[in-house]
Amino acid sequence: MTQEDHSLSRRDFLKSSSGAVAGLGMIAGLNSGGAAHAAGGGDQAEPHFTLATMPRIDVHAHIRADWSAIDNYMTLREALKKQLGIEMAMWISLGSSGLPEPPDMAELRTRYGGRIQFCIFDYTIKDGLRYSPQDLLKWQERGVAGFKFYPGWQPDVQIDHPANDPVFAAMDQIRMVAASPHVANPCGTYGRRTEWFAEPVEFWRQQHAWENVLKKYPQLVVVNAHMLWLCYSDEQLDYLRYMLKSYPNLHIDLATTPVFLHAVGRDNLREFIIEHSDRILFGTDVGSSWFVPELDKRLPNVAEKVPQYQRYFDFLETDKELPSGIKDECKMRGLSLPLEVLEKVYFRNAMRVYPHVGEALTRLGYFGGQEAAKKT
Ligand SMILES: [Zn+2]
């Protein structure tokens, strides 16, 4: 894309985003009849889902690659079903401290029927990305869901360094998903800087370095972690609108963001999520200490993390007043999103974006047939 084309797309963005917002009433109206689907939206034979029956996928989990750790997620799954009456169908692990590689992939499929997917990952990219193009191909053949990397908050990290090009080119070519790359960290605005990234010039340098990668590899399928950390003010949310408008293969996950979203206007945020519902995926950061930090301190065992998930579900599905902030010191109101939007965020987008996910959900019986498999 030339520079000229690019500035044109910025202008288009400004024009079209107001039009999209004007159509929101109509989208919300589609939900008034309960589980009605948008007209013409997909396979007519597909069952209609309710909040109780729709499969939910957490695309941003940190699961240790050993069987007892993974078993804890199956216990959590049962607890979520029993206590909240919901169907937590699948987790995608982005790796965890300790073991550097996913578990045996064939054994993983046998034991969990696709409910647990793993990505390969690299958390220290300053010294170059860990995997070569050949490695990526090998891991893709073994069945990983994507490659997670972490430009993170590391000072001076240069994600758009030419040395990374062969890896991004290979990902683009073999369609390996960039699974929740974490760019920068919450920065805040003047007078409200965060402790994680108090230097706004460096924050924006890292954002722009990442944008350079997206510009160079427009076919690369990306689900950026944490709403790209452009979620700490209404102005940042505008910039995120521009990013989603400019890069059609860019998606975002919601991991950890309810902790920070009290700083954004509720109506703006709700309109943003509805407007971009094809590009937003449910994720939590379960397995890290940032999922819901105060609750995580009280309930550190994975199998007991039902209240943490409930916080996310209440935030998306209800208009309850909820605690927010790193110490639960703030308040925010739930977004009460339409059912069609929730379906996309909870599972339809993940089915479209990641390999293996749709196949596994179908095999597990979520779209009719093989009912027995659902009871596992
Ligand atoms: Zn994470």
Residues whose N, C-alpha, C, O or C-beta is under 5 A from the ligand:
A	BS01	ZN	D285 S288
